[in-house]
């Protein structure tokens, strides 16, 4: 058994004691902290932690790592990404500067369709290399668990190719990975003018094979203006449920789309985006087990309104923060920047942002029992910071990476 003692920790943040549920409202401050601490790891599990004054005798053969006054946080659990893609869409970045909207870029052949056509031509090994590089960059900025969506294939063979790459990523990396089938991301060119036909294709031909492959944990639908309707979304989710595939929804990014309502009605694990949402949606979410995953990086990059996070917190909605790392609307997986945007633009306090980016993000991937906080028995995947005086310095220094080391599954060295 490998045993490590991390000593002389300035402060451990994100401590829970038997909290096995997402945090809501004032509970977002419930993560405790401990100054001048040690933390013990046995293999890949957090075995113990406490005050340095109560450091027990260290076993023969155990390794001691002196943190020298650095702090420890739970690792970020990024519950919404699209990091398997063929190429960037930097050309569209210039179009955005010129004033074209997301919908206008899509209408002229850009957007998701552009990504899909490029991905169909790229072989699996090249896709894997690019995705692995992006995943490694996310680890350097503190991500320890990630949900990755398909949706840039839009035909059965290409969607399976993406999901296979996601499976390979989980085999090659120590990052905990969940996989989502997002065939309903857009309507591909071969179904142009026949959206109902594409929905039927998803239900009748794609879903049975995806389910049988065992490559997907969830099914997602882009339920929004110009994409898939509430009725189409409901049909897809009903079909997915028959195969035991739980729902996640792209909801209310571009309009008051009804995505939140259909997501909650189908017991979605999360509804994600919510740039366009108000009291009706918040009241509904507050009474449900569905997590509202907020993606401020997308609002920043596209110039959209930021989600009304303060109202959600006041209404006891369970919120998570995620990056939405993708080539078109948020080409960044830096969760430190997501924390900064949440604080600066959505007025979320640093402690609330940490809970949303760690514990609640873990629950948005259904791994909250093992990840998302510092707790005895949880997986030892956490962050060692640079020398900081307070948690608020992470969002304060919004362009800096204050993560000294990301520990995955107890691998301190």
C-alpha positions as CSV (number, residue, x, y, z in Angstrom):
1,X,0.0,0.0,0.0
2,X,1.3,3.4,-1.0
3,X,1.0,5.9,1.9
4,X,1.6,9.6,1.6
5,X,1.4,12.4,4.2
6,X,1.1,15.9,2.9
7,X,2.2,18.2,5.7
8,X,2.5,21.9,6.5
9,X,-0.6,22.7,4.4
10,X,-1.6,26.4,4.9
11,X,-5.3,25.6,4.5
12,X,-7.5,22.8,3.3
13,X,-10.6,24.1,1.6
14,X,-13.7,22.2,0.5
15,X,-14.1,19.9,3.4
16,X,-17.3,18.0,3.8
17,X,-18.4,15.6,6.6
18,X,-21.1,13.3,5.3
19,X,-22.7,15.7,2.9
20,X,-23.8,13.4,0.1
21,X,-26.0,15.7,-2.0
22,X,-25.6,18.8,-4.1
23,X,-25.6,22.1,-2.1
24,X,-28.3,24.7,-2.5
25,X,-28.7,28.3,-1.4
26,X,-26.9,29.2,1.8
27,X,-25.5,25.6,1.9
28,X,-23.0,26.7,-0.8
29,X,-21.0,28.0,2.1
30,X,-21.2,24.6,3.9
31,X,-17.7,23.5,2.7
32,X,-15.5,23.8,5.7
33,X,-11.8,24.6,5.9
34,X,-8.9,23.8,8.1
35,X,-5.7,25.8,8.7
36,X,-2.2,24.5,9.4
37,X,-3.1,20.9,8.4
38,X,-1.9,17.6,7.1
39,X,-3.6,15.1,4.8
40,X,-3.0,11.4,4.5
41,X,-3.4,9.3,1.4
42,X,-3.6,5.5,1.2
43,X,-3.3,4.3,-2.3
44,X,-5.9,6.5,-4.2
45,X,-8.1,7.4,-1.2
46,X,-8.1,10.2,1.3
47,X,-7.5,8.3,4.5
48,X,-7.3,11.2,7.0
49,X,-6.6,14.9,7.6
50,X,-6.3,17.2,10.6
51,X,-4.3,19.8,12.3
52,X,-0.6,19.6,12.2
53,X,-0.7,19.7,16.0
54,X,-2.4,16.3,15.9
55,X,-0.3,14.7,13.3
56,X,0.0,11.0,14.2
57,X,3.2,9.0,14.2
58,X,4.1,8.4,10.5
59,X,4.3,4.7,9.5
60,X,7.6,3.2,8.3
61,X,7.7,3.4,4.6
62,X,5.2,6.2,4.2
63,X,6.3,9.2,2.1
64,X,6.1,12.7,3.5
65,X,5.5,15.6,1.1
66,X,6.1,19.0,2.7
67,X,3.6,21.5,1.2
68,X,5.6,24.4,2.7
69,X,2.5,26.5,3.3
70,X,0.7,25.8,0.0
71,X,-3.1,25.1,0.2
72,X,-5.3,22.2,-0.9
73,X,-8.6,22.4,-2.7
74,X,-10.9,19.7,-4.1
75,X,-10.2,19.1,-7.8
76,X,-12.5,20.8,-10.3
77,X,-15.3,18.5,-11.7
78,X,-16.1,19.9,-15.1
79,X,-19.5,18.5,-16.0
80,X,-19.9,20.0,-19.5
81,X,-17.3,19.8,-22.3
82,X,-17.0,19.0,-26.0
83,X,-13.2,18.4,-26.2
84,X,-13.3,15.7,-28.9
85,X,-13.3,17.8,-32.1
86,X,-11.3,17.9,-35.3
87,X,-10.2,21.5,-35.7
88,X,-10.6,24.9,-34.2
89,X,-13.1,27.4,-35.5
90,X,-10.9,30.5,-35.3
91,X,-12.3,31.8,-38.6
92,X,-15.7,32.2,-36.8
93,X,-14.0,34.2,-34.1
94,X,-13.3,36.9,-36.6
95,X,-16.9,36.7,-37.9
96,X,-18.1,37.3,-34.3
97,X,-15.9,40.4,-34.0
98,X,-17.5,41.6,-37.2
99,X,-20.9,41.3,-35.6
100,X,-22.3,38.0,-36.9
101,X,-24.5,36.2,-34.4
102,X,-24.2,32.5,-33.5
103,X,-27.3,31.8,-35.6
104,X,-26.0,33.7,-38.6
105,X,-22.7,31.8,-38.5
106,X,-24.5,28.5,-38.4
107,X,-26.8,29.6,-41.3
108,X,-23.8,30.2,-43.6
109,X,-22.3,26.8,-43.0
110,X,-20.3,27.4,-39.9
111,X,-20.9,26.3,-36.4
112,X,-21.6,22.8,-35.4
113,X,-22.0,21.6,-39.0
114,X,-18.6,22.9,-39.9
115,X,-17.1,20.9,-37.0
116,X,-19.1,17.8,-38.0
117,X,-17.9,17.7,-41.6
118,X,-14.3,18.1,-40.4
119,X,-14.7,15.3,-37.8
120,X,-16.2,12.9,-40.3
121,X,-13.0,13.1,-42.3
122,X,-10.5,12.7,-39.4
123,X,-9.4,9.3,-38.3
124,X,-9.8,8.1,-34.8
125,X,-6.2,8.2,-33.8
126,X,-5.8,11.9,-34.8
127,X,-9.0,12.8,-32.9
128,X,-7.6,11.0,-29.9
129,X,-4.3,12.8,-30.0
130,X,-6.0,16.2,-30.1
131,X,-8.5,15.4,-27.3
132,X,-5.7,14.0,-25.1
133,X,-3.7,17.2,-25.5
134,X,-6.7,19.3,-24.5
135,X,-7.4,17.0,-21.5
136,X,-3.9,17.4,-20.3
137,X,-4.1,21.2,-20.5
138,X,-7.3,21.0,-18.4
139,X,-5.5,18.9,-15.8
140,X,-2.8,21.5,-15.5
141,X,-5.4,24.1,-14.5
142,X,-7.0,21.8,-11.9
143,X,-9.6,19.5,-13.6
144,X,-9.8,16.0,-12.1
145,X,-13.1,14.8,-13.5
146,X,-14.8,15.7,-16.8
147,X,-18.0,15.0,-18.8
148,X,-17.3,14.8,-22.6
149,X,-20.1,15.0,-25.2
150,X,-20.2,13.7,-28.7
151,X,-22.3,15.7,-31.2
152,X,-19.7,16.6,-33.9
153,X,-20.4,13.5,-36.0
154,X,-24.2,13.7,-36.5
155,X,-24.2,10.2,-38.2
156,X,-24.0,6.9,-36.5
157,X,-20.4,6.0,-37.6
158,X,-19.0,9.4,-36.6
159,X,-20.8,9.5,-33.3
160,X,-19.5,6.1,-32.4
161,X,-16.1,7.2,-33.4
162,X,-16.3,10.1,-31.0
163,X,-17.6,8.0,-28.2
164,X,-14.9,5.5,-28.8
165,X,-12.3,8.3,-28.5
166,X,-13.9,9.3,-25.2
167,X,-13.6,5.7,-23.9
168,X,-9.9,5.7,-25.0
169,X,-9.3,8.9,-23.1
170,X,-10.6,7.3,-19.9
171,X,-8.3,4.4,-20.5
172,X,-5.2,6.5,-21.1
173,X,-5.8,9.2,-18.4
174,X,-6.2,9.2,-14.6
175,X,-9.0,11.8,-15.0
176,X,-12.4,10.5,-14.2
177,X,-14.5,10.7,-17.4
178,X,-18.2,10.5,-18.1
179,X,-19.5,10.2,-21.7
180,X,-22.6,11.8,-23.3
181,X,-24.2,11.0,-26.6
182,X,-25.3,14.3,-28.2
183,X,-26.5,13.2,-31.6
184,X,-29.2,15.9,-31.3
185,X,-26.7,18.7,-31.5
186,X,-27.8,20.0,-34.9
187,X,-29.4,18.7,-38.1
188,X,-26.7,17.4,-40.5
189,X,-26.6,18.5,-44.2
190,X,-28.1,15.2,-45.5
191,X,-31.2,15.9,-43.5
192,X,-31.5,19.5,-44.4
193,X,-35.2,20.4,-44.5
194,X,-36.1,17.1,-42.9
195,X,-35.6,17.6,-39.2
196,X,-38.3,15.1,-38.3
197,X,-36.5,12.6,-40.3
198,X,-33.3,13.2,-38.4
199,X,-35.0,12.9,-35.1
200,X,-36.5,9.6,-36.3
201,X,-33.0,8.5,-37.3
202,X,-31.6,9.3,-33.9
203,X,-34.4,7.3,-32.2
204,X,-34.7,4.4,-34.5
205,X,-31.1,3.8,-35.7
206,X,-28.6,5.7,-33.5
207,X,-29.9,5.1,-30.0
208,X,-30.2,1.3,-30.1
209,X,-26.6,1.0,-31.3
210,X,-25.3,3.6,-28.9
211,X,-27.0,1.9,-26.0
212,X,-25.8,-1.5,-27.1
213,X,-22.2,-0.3,-27.4
214,X,-22.1,0.8,-23.7
215,X,-20.1,3.9,-24.7
216,X,-22.5,6.5,-23.3
217,X,-23.6,7.4,-19.8
218,X,-26.1,10.0,-20.8
219,X,-28.1,11.4,-23.7
220,X,-28.2,15.2,-24.4
221,X,-30.3,17.3,-26.7
222,X,-29.7,20.9,-27.8
223,X,-33.2,22.2,-27.0
224,X,-33.1,25.8,-28.1
225,X,-34.2,28.3,-30.7
226,X,-33.1,27.1,-34.2
227,X,-32.2,23.6,-33.0
228,X,-34.5,21.0,-31.4
229,X,-38.0,21.7,-30.1
230,X,-39.5,20.7,-26.8
231,X,-41.6,18.0,-28.6
232,X,-38.5,16.6,-30.4
233,X,-36.5,16.7,-27.2
234,X,-39.2,14.8,-25.3
235,X,-39.4,12.1,-28.0
236,X,-35.6,11.6,-27.9
237,X,-35.5,11.5,-24.1
238,X,-38.4,9.0,-23.9
239,X,-36.6,6.7,-26.3
240,X,-33.3,7.1,-24.4
241,X,-35.0,6.2,-21.1
242,X,-36.1,2.8,-22.5
243,X,-32.4,2.0,-22.9
244,X,-31.5,3.3,-19.4
245,X,-29.7,6.4,-20.7
246,X,-30.3,9.4,-18.4
247,X,-30.9,12.9,-19.7
248,X,-28.8,16.0,-19.8
249,X,-30.1,19.1,-21.7
250,X,-28.6,22.1,-23.5
251,X,-31.3,24.5,-22.4
252,X,-32.2,28.2,-22.7
253,X,-28.9,29.4,-24.1
254,X,-30.4,31.4,-27.0
255,X,-34.0,31.8,-25.9
256,X,-36.6,30.9,-23.4
257,X,-36.8,27.5,-25.1
258,X,-38.7,25.3,-22.7
259,X,-35.5,23.2,-22.3
260,X,-35.5,23.6,-18.5
261,X,-39.2,22.4,-18.3
262,X,-38.7,19.4,-20.6
263,X,-35.4,18.5,-18.8
264,X,-37.1,18.5,-15.3
265,X,-40.1,16.6,-16.6
266,X,-37.8,13.8,-17.8
267,X,-35.7,13.8,-14.6
268,X,-32.6,15.2,-16.3
269,X,-29.4,15.0,-14.2
270,X,-28.7,18.6,-15.3
271,X,-29.9,21.3,-17.6
272,X,-27.0,23.4,-18.9
273,X,-26.5,27.0,-20.0
274,X,-29.6,28.9,-18.8
275,X,-28.4,32.3,-20.1
276,X,-32.1,32.9,-20.8
277,X,-34.0,31.8,-17.7
278,X,-36.2,33.4,-15.1
279,X,-38.5,32.9,-12.2
280,X,-40.5,30.2,-13.8
281,X,-37.4,28.1,-14.5
282,X,-35.9,28.8,-11.1
283,X,-39.0,27.8,-9.2
284,X,-39.2,24.6,-11.2
285,X,-35.5,23.7,-10.6
286,X,-35.7,24.5,-6.9
287,X,-38.4,21.8,-6.5
288,X,-36.5,19.2,-8.6
289,X,-33.3,17.1,-8.3
290,X,-32.0,18.5,-11.6
291,X,-28.8,20.6,-11.3
292,X,-28.5,23.9,-13.2
293,X,-25.1,23.9,-14.8
294,X,-23.9,27.4,-15.6
295,X,-21.3,28.0,-18.3
296,X,-20.0,31.6,-18.0
297,X,-17.2,31.0,-20.4
298,X,-19.7,30.7,-23.2
299,X,-21.5,33.9,-22.2
300,X,-18.1,35.7,-22.1
301,X,-17.0,34.4,-25.6
302,X,-20.3,34.9,-27.4
303,X,-21.3,38.1,-25.6
304,X,-24.5,36.6,-24.2
305,X,-26.2,37.6,-21.0
306,X,-24.7,35.8,-18.0
307,X,-27.0,33.4,-16.1
308,X,-28.8,35.0,-13.1
309,X,-26.9,32.9,-10.6
310,X,-27.7,35.1,-7.6
311,X,-31.5,34.6,-8.1
312,X,-30.9,30.9,-8.6
313,X,-29.0,30.7,-5.3
314,X,-31.7,32.7,-3.5
315,X,-34.3,30.3,-4.9
316,X,-32.4,27.3,-3.6
317,X,-31.5,25.9,-7.1
318,X,-28.6,23.5,-7.1
319,X,-26.0,25.2,-9.4
320,X,-22.8,23.8,-10.9
321,X,-20.1,25.5,-12.9
322,X,-18.5,24.0,-16.0
323,X,-16.3,25.2,-18.8
324,X,-18.2,24.1,-22.0
325,X,-14.8,23.7,-23.7
326,X,-15.5,23.5,-27.4
327,X,-14.2,24.9,-30.7
328,X,-17.0,27.3,-31.4
329,X,-18.4,29.0,-28.3
330,X,-15.8,28.5,-25.6
331,X,-12.3,27.4,-26.6
332,X,-11.1,27.1,-23.0
333,X,-11.2,24.4,-20.3
334,X,-9.6,26.6,-17.6
335,X,-11.9,26.2,-14.6
336,X,-9.9,28.9,-12.7
337,X,-11.2,31.4,-15.3
338,X,-14.7,29.9,-15.0
339,X,-14.5,30.6,-11.3
340,X,-13.3,34.2,-12.0
341,X,-16.2,34.9,-14.4
342,X,-18.7,33.4,-11.9
343,X,-17.4,35.8,-9.3
344,X,-16.9,38.9,-11.4
345,X,-19.9,38.7,-13.8
346,X,-22.4,36.6,-11.8
347,X,-21.6,37.9,-8.3
348,X,-21.0,34.4,-6.9
349,X,-18.8,34.5,-3.8
350,X,-15.5,32.5,-4.1
351,X,-16.7,29.9,-1.6
352,X,-20.0,29.4,-3.5
353,X,-18.0,29.2,-6.8
354,X,-15.7,26.5,-5.3
355,X,-18.7,24.4,-4.2
356,X,-20.4,24.8,-7.6
357,X,-17.2,23.9,-9.5
358,X,-16.3,20.9,-7.3
359,X,-19.0,19.1,-5.3
360,X,-22.0,20.2,-7.4
361,X,-20.1,19.6,-10.6
362,X,-19.4,16.1,-9.3
363,X,-23.1,15.5,-8.6
364,X,-23.9,16.8,-12.2
365,X,-21.8,13.7,-13.3
366,X,-23.2,11.5,-10.5
367,X,-19.8,11.0,-8.9
368,X,-20.5,13.1,-5.8
369,X,-20.0,10.2,-3.5
370,X,-16.4,9.8,-4.6
371,X,-15.3,13.3,-5.9
372,X,-15.8,17.0,-5.3
373,X,-14.7,17.5,-1.8
374,X,-12.0,16.7,0.8
375,X,-13.5,13.9,2.8
376,X,-12.2,10.7,4.3
377,X,-12.9,7.8,1.9
378,X,-13.2,9.9,-1.2
379,X,-10.8,9.6,-4.1
380,X,-7.6,11.5,-3.6
381,X,-8.0,13.8,-6.6
382,X,-7.3,17.4,-5.5
383,X,-5.3,20.5,-6.1
384,X,-2.2,21.9,-4.4
385,X,-2.2,25.6,-5.0
386,X,0.7,28.0,-5.3
387,X,1.3,30.2,-2.2
388,X,-2.0,31.9,-1.7
389,X,-3.4,33.8,1.4
390,X,-7.0,33.2,0.6
391,X,-9.3,31.3,-1.8
392,X,-10.5,34.6,-3.3
393,X,-7.1,35.1,-4.9
394,X,-7.8,32.3,-7.4
395,X,-10.6,34.3,-9.1
396,X,-8.9,37.6,-8.3
397,X,-5.8,36.7,-10.3
398,X,-8.1,35.8,-13.2
399,X,-5.4,35.3,-15.9
400,X,-3.0,33.3,-13.7
401,X,-2.8,29.6,-13.0
402,X,-2.3,29.4,-9.2
403,X,-2.5,25.5,-9.3
404,X,0.9,24.2,-8.3
405,X,0.0,20.5,-8.8
406,X,-3.0,18.5,-9.7
407,X,-3.1,15.2,-7.8
408,X,-5.1,12.4,-9.6
409,X,-6.0,9.3,-7.8
410,X,-3.4,9.7,-5.1
411,X,-0.5,10.1,-7.5
412,X,1.4,12.9,-5.7
413,X,4.7,12.3,-7.4
